[in-house]
């Protein structure tokens, strides 16, 4: 199986710096696993790596979409799979870096997303219309008829997941629940970076303040004037919080505080997701710098244990 290294963790924990260090040590190429860094012109709010910070390391899936385009988990799986093959063929190590947990889970656990690249949303709109007309429960009953296992796990009020499961079945003939039984096609090592909660929150607050000095407000204004929350890109944390400020409904200070609060809450959700879904090997390299060496040795041992 192809080797895939993943570096995950909450925002502002140091994933970017660690990815460069490991990529240079182990001949790696980075595949971004961040749902927002795919968008062109959104650099500050997404904490996108700069050319200088890359230090010559090749990066993929950054700046591959315009802000009015969708980028789904199915897109990520399709494009990341192709990149992993290409990177592995030339003898380099694919390193997935990011905080969008579902992207990583879908890729490494082989979730069957039905080949849906969201090029045509007609089916989704039809299902949404059905839910509006007949209620969420009726749509959930439809799922129960074709995929009772999925219906058992997905609550009726989780409309997005109910529709996702129905889409997979209608488009492929395969049950959404069967995706859990697909074999893992990669030999993966997942590195999780974490730190003390207070320190993490302080780092997040400081990062937001720094982003403001770098021009975050200008980026948010650019999104707002080009569709704002009507765009998938416009719903990202660090952007949508400013829309009420642009409408003169809140102050700039209140908007910045919202960005900080939402970022902290997101970091907490990220930690919960990774602990429950991907179960990484955790390292606190901020409080315990000696763990960096331990982490490097663990990666080296994993790489040497080739089939």
C-alpha positions as CSV (number, residue, x, y, z in Angstrom):
1,X,0.0,0.0,0.0
2,X,1.1,3.5,-0.7
3,X,2.5,5.5,2.3
4,X,0.6,8.6,3.2
5,X,1.6,10.9,6.1
6,X,-1.1,13.2,7.5
7,X,-0.5,16.1,9.9
8,X,-3.7,17.2,11.6
9,X,-4.8,19.4,14.5
10,X,-6.7,22.6,15.4
11,X,-6.1,25.9,13.8
12,X,-3.0,27.8,15.0
13,X,-1.2,24.8,16.5
14,X,1.8,24.8,14.1
15,X,0.8,22.3,11.4
16,X,2.4,24.3,8.5
17,X,5.8,24.6,10.1
18,X,5.8,21.0,11.0
19,X,4.8,19.9,7.5
20,X,7.8,21.9,6.0
21,X,10.2,20.3,8.5
22,X,9.0,16.8,7.7
23,X,8.7,17.3,4.0
24,X,12.4,18.4,3.9
25,X,13.5,15.5,6.0
26,X,11.6,12.8,4.1
27,X,11.4,14.1,0.6
28,X,7.7,15.0,0.9
29,X,5.2,16.9,-1.1
30,X,2.3,18.6,0.7
31,X,-1.3,18.1,-0.3
32,X,-3.5,20.7,1.4
33,X,-6.4,19.2,3.3
34,X,-8.0,22.6,4.0
35,X,-11.4,23.3,2.6
36,X,-10.7,27.1,2.3
37,X,-7.2,27.2,1.0
38,X,-8.4,26.0,-2.4
39,X,-9.7,29.5,-3.1
40,X,-7.7,32.0,-5.0
41,X,-7.4,35.5,-3.4
42,X,-8.2,34.2,0.1
43,X,-4.8,34.2,1.6
44,X,-4.9,35.9,5.0
45,X,-8.1,34.5,6.5
46,X,-7.2,31.0,5.4
47,X,-3.7,31.2,6.9
48,X,-2.4,30.2,3.5
49,X,1.3,29.3,3.3
50,X,3.4,31.9,1.5
51,X,6.0,31.1,-1.2
52,X,8.8,32.0,1.3
53,X,7.3,29.7,4.0
54,X,7.2,26.8,1.5
55,X,11.1,26.7,1.5
56,X,10.9,25.0,-1.9
57,X,8.6,22.2,-0.8
58,X,6.0,21.4,-3.5
59,X,2.4,22.1,-2.5
60,X,-0.9,20.9,-4.1
61,X,-4.6,21.8,-3.8
62,X,-3.9,25.5,-3.0
63,X,-5.4,28.2,-5.2
64,X,-7.3,25.7,-7.4
65,X,-10.8,27.3,-7.3
66,X,-12.3,30.7,-7.8
67,X,-14.5,32.0,-4.9
68,X,-17.7,31.4,-6.8
69,X,-16.9,27.7,-7.4
70,X,-17.7,24.8,-5.1
71,X,-15.2,22.4,-3.7
72,X,-16.6,19.3,-2.1
73,X,-15.2,16.4,-0.2
74,X,-15.7,14.3,-3.3
75,X,-13.6,16.7,-5.2
76,X,-10.9,16.5,-2.6
77,X,-10.9,12.7,-2.5
78,X,-10.7,12.5,-6.3
79,X,-7.9,15.1,-6.7
80,X,-5.9,13.9,-3.7
81,X,-6.1,10.3,-4.8
82,X,-4.6,11.3,-8.2
83,X,-1.9,13.4,-6.5
84,X,-1.0,10.6,-4.1
85,X,-0.4,8.3,-7.0
86,X,1.7,10.8,-8.9
87,X,3.8,11.8,-5.9
88,X,4.4,8.1,-4.9
89,X,5.4,7.1,-8.5
90,X,8.3,9.5,-8.4
91,X,9.4,8.3,-5.0
92,X,8.3,11.2,-2.9
93,X,6.1,11.1,0.3
94,X,2.6,12.5,0.1
95,X,1.9,14.6,3.2
96,X,-1.7,15.7,3.8
97,X,-1.8,18.8,6.0
98,X,-5.0,20.5,7.2
99,X,-7.8,20.8,9.7
100,X,-10.8,19.7,7.6
101,X,-11.4,16.4,9.3
102,X,-14.0,14.9,7.0
103,X,-11.7,15.4,4.0
104,X,-9.1,13.2,5.6
105,X,-11.5,10.6,6.9
106,X,-13.1,10.3,3.5
107,X,-9.8,9.8,1.8
108,X,-8.1,7.4,4.2
109,X,-11.2,5.4,5.1
110,X,-12.2,5.0,1.5
111,X,-15.6,6.6,1.8
112,X,-17.7,6.0,-1.2
113,X,-18.9,9.5,-2.2
114,X,-20.6,8.4,-5.4
115,X,-18.3,10.2,-7.7
116,X,-20.4,13.3,-7.0
117,X,-18.3,16.4,-7.9
118,X,-21.3,18.7,-7.5
119,X,-21.1,19.6,-11.2
120,X,-24.9,19.4,-11.2
121,X,-26.9,20.2,-8.1
122,X,-30.3,19.3,-9.6
123,X,-30.8,16.2,-7.5
124,X,-29.9,18.0,-4.3
125,X,-32.3,20.8,-5.0
126,X,-35.0,18.2,-5.8
127,X,-34.4,16.6,-2.4
128,X,-34.4,19.9,-0.6
129,X,-37.7,20.8,-2.3
130,X,-39.1,17.5,-1.1
131,X,-38.0,18.2,2.5
132,X,-39.6,21.7,2.4
133,X,-42.9,20.4,1.0
134,X,-43.2,17.2,3.0
135,X,-40.9,17.7,6.0
136,X,-37.6,16.2,7.0
137,X,-39.2,13.1,8.4
138,X,-40.6,12.1,5.0
139,X,-37.1,12.3,3.4
140,X,-35.7,10.3,6.3
141,X,-38.4,7.6,5.7
142,X,-37.3,7.5,2.0
143,X,-33.7,6.9,3.2
144,X,-35.0,4.2,5.6
145,X,-36.5,2.3,2.7
146,X,-33.3,2.2,0.6
147,X,-30.6,2.2,3.3
148,X,-32.0,1.3,6.8
149,X,-28.5,1.2,8.3
150,X,-27.7,4.7,7.3
151,X,-31.1,5.9,8.4
152,X,-30.5,4.4,11.8
153,X,-27.3,6.4,12.2
154,X,-28.4,9.7,10.7
155,X,-31.1,11.6,12.6
156,X,-34.0,12.9,10.6
157,X,-33.1,16.5,11.6
158,X,-29.7,16.2,10.0
159,X,-31.0,17.1,6.6
160,X,-27.6,17.6,5.0
161,X,-26.5,14.0,5.8
162,X,-29.8,12.5,4.9
163,X,-29.6,14.1,1.5
164,X,-26.0,13.1,1.1
165,X,-26.9,9.5,1.8
166,X,-29.8,9.6,-0.7
167,X,-27.7,11.2,-3.3
168,X,-25.1,8.4,-3.1
169,X,-27.8,5.7,-3.4
170,X,-29.7,7.4,-6.3
171,X,-26.6,8.2,-8.3
172,X,-24.6,5.0,-7.8
173,X,-27.1,2.3,-6.7
174,X,-24.8,1.7,-3.7
175,X,-25.9,2.2,-0.1
176,X,-24.2,5.0,1.8
177,X,-23.8,2.7,4.8
178,X,-21.7,0.3,2.7
179,X,-18.9,2.9,2.6
180,X,-17.8,2.0,6.1
181,X,-16.9,-1.5,4.9
182,X,-14.5,-0.5,2.2
183,X,-10.9,-1.5,2.7
184,X,-8.2,1.1,3.4
185,X,-6.0,1.5,0.4
186,X,-3.2,3.4,2.2
187,X,-0.6,2.7,4.8
188,X,-1.1,6.0,6.7
189,X,0.4,7.6,9.7
190,X,-1.6,10.4,11.2
191,X,0.3,12.9,13.3
192,X,-1.9,15.1,15.6
193,X,-0.6,18.3,16.9
194,X,-2.1,19.7,20.1
195,X,-1.3,21.8,23.1
196,X,-2.7,23.2,26.3
197,X,-6.2,24.7,25.6
198,X,-5.4,28.1,27.1
199,X,-2.2,28.4,25.1
200,X,-4.1,27.3,21.9
201,X,-6.8,30.0,22.5
202,X,-4.2,32.6,23.1
203,X,-2.4,31.7,19.9
204,X,-5.7,31.9,18.0
205,X,-6.5,35.3,19.4
206,X,-3.0,36.5,18.5
207,X,-3.3,35.1,15.0
208,X,-6.6,37.0,14.4
209,X,-5.0,40.2,15.6
210,X,-2.1,39.6,13.2
211,X,-4.4,38.8,10.3
212,X,-6.1,42.2,10.9
213,X,-2.8,44.0,10.5
214,X,-2.2,42.0,7.3
215,X,-5.4,42.9,5.6
216,X,-8.1,40.4,6.7
217,X,-10.8,43.1,6.5
218,X,-10.0,43.8,2.9
219,X,-10.4,40.1,2.0
220,X,-13.7,39.9,3.9
221,X,-14.9,43.0,2.0
222,X,-13.9,41.4,-1.3
223,X,-16.0,38.3,-0.5
224,X,-18.9,40.4,0.8
225,X,-19.0,42.4,-2.4
226,X,-18.9,39.3,-4.5
227,X,-21.7,37.4,-3.0
228,X,-20.8,36.9,0.6
229,X,-22.7,34.2,2.4
230,X,-24.3,33.1,-0.9
231,X,-21.0,31.5,-1.8
232,X,-19.5,28.4,-0.3
233,X,-16.2,30.3,0.1
234,X,-18.0,33.2,1.8
235,X,-19.2,31.1,4.8
236,X,-15.7,30.4,6.1
237,X,-14.7,31.5,9.6
238,X,-12.8,34.7,9.4
239,X,-15.0,36.2,6.7
240,X,-18.7,35.9,7.4
241,X,-18.3,37.5,10.9
242,X,-17.6,40.8,9.2
243,X,-20.8,40.9,7.1
244,X,-22.9,42.6,9.8
245,X,-20.1,45.1,10.2
246,X,-20.3,46.0,6.6
247,X,-24.1,46.4,7.0
248,X,-23.3,48.8,10.0
249,X,-25.1,46.5,12.4
250,X,-22.1,45.8,14.6
251,X,-18.8,47.5,15.4
252,X,-15.4,46.4,14.0
253,X,-14.3,45.4,17.5
254,X,-17.4,43.2,17.8
255,X,-16.7,41.6,14.4
256,X,-13.1,40.8,15.3
257,X,-14.2,39.3,18.7
258,X,-16.6,37.1,16.8
259,X,-13.8,35.8,14.5
260,X,-11.8,35.0,17.6
261,X,-14.7,33.2,19.3
262,X,-15.7,31.3,16.2
263,X,-12.1,30.3,15.6
264,X,-11.8,29.0,19.2
265,X,-15.0,27.0,18.9
266,X,-13.9,25.6,15.6
267,X,-10.5,24.5,17.2
268,X,-12.5,22.7,19.9
269,X,-14.6,20.9,17.3
270,X,-11.5,20.0,15.3
271,X,-9.9,18.3,18.3
272,X,-13.1,16.4,19.1
273,X,-13.4,15.2,15.5
274,X,-9.8,14.0,15.2
275,X,-9.9,12.2,18.6
276,X,-13.1,10.4,17.7
277,X,-12.7,9.8,13.9
278,X,-9.1,9.6,12.9
279,X,-7.4,8.8,16.3
280,X,-4.0,10.3,15.5
281,X,-0.7,9.9,17.3
282,X,-0.7,13.1,19.5
283,X,2.3,15.4,20.1
284,X,2.5,18.6,22.0
285,X,5.6,20.1,20.5
286,X,4.8,23.6,21.7
287,X,4.9,22.8,25.4
288,X,7.4,19.9,25.0
289,X,9.9,20.7,22.3
290,X,11.7,17.4,22.9
291,X,8.6,15.7,21.3
292,X,9.8,17.0,17.9
293,X,12.6,14.4,17.9
294,X,10.3,11.7,19.0
295,X,7.8,12.6,16.3
296,X,10.6,12.5,13.7
297,X,11.8,9.1,14.8
298,X,8.2,7.7,14.7
299,X,7.8,8.9,11.1
300,X,11.2,7.4,10.2
301,X,10.4,4.1,11.8
302,X,7.0,4.0,10.0
303,X,8.7,4.7,6.6
304,X,11.3,2.0,7.1
305,X,8.6,-0.6,7.8
306,X,7.8,-1.0,4.1
307,X,6.0,-3.9,2.7
